[in-house]
Amino acid sequence: MDINPVLEELDSFADDELWGVVNRRLSFKDTDRLHFLGSEEKRFSLTDDERAEFDRLVDQVNRDMLLRSKALLLLKERGHDTDTYIKSGD
């Protein structure tokens, strides 16, 4: 999926919508599964289905990170204090 149109769409988001993007995370279930598959990958070979699931979850994390970064940039440009969020490491 091409993320560029989604990144461009963020420009039209209201501030509260941008904060929603900033604070969005994988579900606990997906986070646990990602960690499990990551540790399994280090010890064993993943099946094709597990590899596809792992890749999908990693892609989602990377996509969310890009969206979060752009949302934080836009919020900073709009005068919001994003430094506190960035320093907290969330």
DRENPA-3360 file (N, C-alpha, C; in nm, 2 decimals, always signed):
BEGIN
1 = MDINPVLE = +0.08/-0.12/+0.00/+0.00/+0.00/+0.00/+0.09/+0.12/+0.00 ~ +0.06/+0.22/-0.09/+0.13/+0.34/-0.10/+0.09/+0.43/+0.01 ~ +0.19/+0.47/+0.10/+0.15/+0.55/+0.21/+0.15/+0.70/+0.18 ~ +0.20/+0.74/+0.07/+0.21/+0.89/+0.04/+0.07/+0.96/+0.04 ~ -0.03/+0.90/-0.02/-0.16/+0.97/-0.02/-0.21/+0.98/+0.13 ~ -0.18/+0.88/+0.21/-0.23/+0.89/+0.35/-0.15/+1.00/+0.42 ~ -0.02/+1.01/+0.40/+0.06/+1.11/+0.46/+0.01/+1.25/+0.42 ~ -0.02/+1.27/+0.29/-0.07/+1.40/+0.24/-0.21/+1.43/+0.30;
9 = ELDSFADD = -0.29/+1.33/+0.32/-0.42/+1.35/+0.38/-0.42/+1.41/+0.52 ~ -0.31/+1.38/+0.59/-0.29/+1.43/+0.73/-0.30/+1.58/+0.73 ~ -0.26/+1.64/+0.62/-0.26/+1.79/+0.62/-0.40/+1.85/+0.65 ~ -0.50/+1.77/+0.61/-0.64/+1.82/+0.63/-0.70/+1.78/+0.76 ~ -0.63/+1.71/+0.84/-0.68/+1.66/+0.97/-0.69/+1.78/+1.07 ~ -0.79/+1.78/+1.15/-0.80/+1.87/+1.26/-0.70/+1.83/+1.37 ~ -0.66/+1.92/+1.46/-0.56/+1.89/+1.56/-0.60/+1.77/+1.64 ~ -0.72/+1.75/+1.68/-0.76/+1.64/+1.77/-0.74/+1.51/+1.69;
17 = ELWGVVNR = -0.77/+1.51/+1.56/-0.75/+1.39/+1.47/-0.60/+1.36/+1.46 ~ -0.52/+1.46/+1.46/-0.37/+1.44/+1.45/-0.32/+1.37/+1.58 ~ -0.37/+1.42/+1.69/-0.34/+1.36/+1.82/-0.38/+1.22/+1.83 ~ -0.50/+1.19/+1.77/-0.54/+1.05/+1.76/-0.44/+0.96/+1.68 ~ -0.39/+1.02/+1.57/-0.29/+0.94/+1.50/-0.16/+0.92/+1.58 ~ -0.12/+1.03/+1.65/+0.00/+1.02/+1.74/-0.02/+0.91/+1.84 ~ -0.14/+0.90/+1.90/-0.16/+0.81/+2.01/-0.20/+0.67/+1.97 ~ -0.22/+0.65/+1.84/-0.27/+0.51/+1.80/-0.16/+0.41/+1.81;
25 = RLSFKDTD = -0.19/+0.29/+1.86/-0.10/+0.18/+1.88/-0.16/+0.05/+1.83 ~ -0.07/-0.04/+1.81/-0.12/-0.18/+1.78/-0.20/-0.23/+1.90 ~ -0.30/-0.31/+1.87/-0.37/-0.37/+1.98/-0.28/-0.46/+2.06 ~ -0.32/-0.49/+2.19/-0.23/-0.57/+2.27/-0.22/-0.71/+2.21 ~ -0.32/-0.76/+2.15/-0.32/-0.89/+2.08/-0.21/-0.89/+1.97 ~ -0.22/-0.79/+1.88/-0.12/-0.78/+1.77/+0.02/-0.75/+1.83 ~ +0.04/-0.67/+1.93/+0.17/-0.65/+1.99/+0.23/-0.78/+2.05 ~ +0.15/-0.85/+2.12/+0.19/-0.98/+2.17/+0.23/-1.08/+2.06;
33 = RLHFLGSE = +0.15/-1.08/+1.96/+0.18/-1.17/+1.84/+0.30/-1.13/+1.77 ~ +0.33/-1.00/+1.75/+0.45/-0.95/+1.69/+0.57/-0.99/+1.77 ~ +0.57/-0.98/+1.90/+0.68/-1.02/+1.99/+0.70/-1.17/+1.98 ~ +0.59/-1.24/+1.99/+0.60/-1.39/+1.98/+0.67/-1.43/+1.85 ~ +0.62/-1.38/+1.74/+0.67/-1.42/+1.61/+0.82/-1.38/+1.59 ~ +0.85/-1.26/+1.65/+0.99/-1.21/+1.64/+1.08/-1.30/+1.72 ~ +1.04/-1.35/+1.83/+1.13/-1.43/+1.91/+1.13/-1.57/+1.85 ~ +1.02/-1.62/+1.79/+1.02/-1.75/+1.72/+1.12/-1.75/+1.60;
41 = EKRFSLTD = +1.12/-1.63/+1.53/+1.20/-1.62/+1.42/+1.35/-1.63/+1.45 ~ +1.38/-1.59/+1.57/+1.52/-1.60/+1.61/+1.56/-1.74/+1.65 ~ +1.47/-1.82/+1.69/+1.50/-1.96/+1.73/+1.47/-2.06/+1.62 ~ +1.37/-2.04/+1.54/+1.32/-2.14/+1.44/+1.29/-2.07/+1.31 ~ +1.26/-2.14/+1.21/+1.21/-2.09/+1.09/+1.06/-2.07/+1.10 ~ +1.01/-1.96/+1.05/+0.87/-1.93/+1.06/+0.80/-2.00/+0.94 ~ +0.68/-2.05/+0.95/+0.61/-2.10/+0.84/+0.57/-1.99/+0.74 ~ +0.53/-2.02/+0.62/+0.50/-1.91/+0.53/+0.39/-1.82/+0.58;
49 = DERAEFDR = +0.29/-1.88/+0.65/+0.18/-1.80/+0.70/+0.23/-1.71/+0.82 ~ +0.31/-1.77/+0.90/+0.37/-1.69/+1.01/+0.45/-1.58/+0.96 ~ +0.53/-1.60/+0.86/+0.62/-1.50/+0.79/+0.53/-1.39/+0.74 ~ +0.42/-1.43/+0.67/+0.33/-1.32/+0.61/+0.27/-1.24/+0.72 ~ +0.23/-1.31/+0.83/+0.17/-1.23/+0.95/+0.27/-1.14/+1.01 ~ +0.39/-1.19/+1.03/+0.50/-1.11/+1.09/+0.53/-0.99/+1.00 ~ +0.54/-1.01/+0.87/+0.57/-0.90/+0.78/+0.46/-0.80/+0.78 ~ +0.33/-0.85/+0.79/+0.22/-0.75/+0.79/+0.22/-0.67/+0.92;
57 = LVDQVNRD = +0.25/-0.73/+1.03/+0.26/-0.65/+1.16/+0.37/-0.56/+1.16 ~ +0.49/-0.60/+1.11/+0.60/-0.50/+1.10/+0.57/-0.39/+1.01 ~ +0.51/-0.42/+0.89/+0.47/-0.31/+0.80/+0.37/-0.21/+0.87 ~ +0.28/-0.26/+0.95/+0.18/-0.18/+1.02/+0.26/-0.09/+1.12 ~ +0.35/-0.14/+1.19/+0.43/-0.06/+1.29/+0.51/+0.05/+1.22 ~ +0.57/+0.01/+1.11/+0.64/+0.11/+1.03/+0.55/+0.22/+0.97 ~ +0.44/+0.18/+0.92/+0.34/+0.27/+0.87/+0.29/+0.37/+0.98 ~ +0.26/+0.31/+1.09/+0.21/+0.39/+1.20/+0.32/+0.49/+1.25;
65 = MLLRSKAL = +0.45/+0.45/+1.25/+0.56/+0.54/+1.29/+0.57/+0.65/+1.19 ~ +0.56/+0.63/+1.06/+0.56/+0.74/+0.96/+0.45/+0.83/+0.98 ~ +0.33/+0.78/+1.00/+0.21/+0.86/+1.02/+0.22/+0.95/+1.15 ~ +0.27/+0.88/+1.26/+0.29/+0.95/+1.38/+0.39/+1.07/+1.37 ~ +0.50/+1.04/+1.30/+0.60/+1.14/+1.28/+0.55/+1.26/+1.20 ~ +0.47/+1.24/+1.09/+0.41/+1.34/+1.02/+0.31/+1.42/+1.10 ~ +0.23/+1.35/+1.18/+0.13/+1.41/+1.26/+0.20/+1.50/+1.37 ~ +0.31/+1.45/+1.43/+0.38/+1.54/+1.52/+0.44/+1.66/+1.46;
73 = LLLKERGH = +0.49/+1.65/+1.34/+0.54/+1.76/+1.27/+0.43/+1.87/+1.24 ~ +0.32/+1.82/+1.19/+0.21/+1.91/+1.17/+0.16/+1.98/+1.30 ~ +0.15/+1.91/+1.40/+0.11/+1.97/+1.53/+0.21/+2.07/+1.58 ~ +0.34/+2.04/+1.56/+0.44/+2.14/+1.60/+0.43/+2.26/+1.52 ~ +0.41/+2.25/+1.39/+0.40/+2.36/+1.30/+0.27/+2.44/+1.33 ~ +0.17/+2.38/+1.39/+0.05/+2.45/+1.44/+0.06/+2.51/+1.58 ~ +0.18/+2.50/+1.64/+0.20/+2.56/+1.77/+0.18/+2.47/+1.89 ~ +0.16/+2.34/+1.87/+0.14/+2.25/+1.98/+0.28/+2.22/+2.04;
81 = DTDTYIKS = +0.28/+2.19/+2.17/+0.40/+2.14/+2.24/+0.42/+1.99/+2.22 ~ +0.50/+1.96/+2.12/+0.52/+1.81/+2.09/+0.65/+1.76/+2.16 ~ +0.73/+1.85/+2.21/+0.85/+1.81/+2.27/+0.83/+1.73/+2.40 ~ +0.73/+1.76/+2.47/+0.69/+1.68/+2.59/+0.66/+1.54/+2.55 ~ +0.58/+1.52/+2.45/+0.55/+1.39/+2.40/+0.67/+1.31/+2.35 ~ +0.75/+1.38/+2.27/+0.87/+1.32/+2.22/+0.97/+1.28/+2.33 ~ +0.99/+1.36/+2.43/+1.08/+1.33/+2.54/+1.03/+1.22/+2.63 ~ +0.89/+1.20/+2.63/+0.84/+1.09/+2.72/+0.87/+0.96/+2.66;
89 = GD = +0.90/+0.95/+2.53/+0.93/+0.82/+2.47/+0.81/+0.74/+2.43 ~ +0.69/+0.79/+2.44/+0.57/+0.72/+2.40/+0.57/+0.69/+2.25;
% end
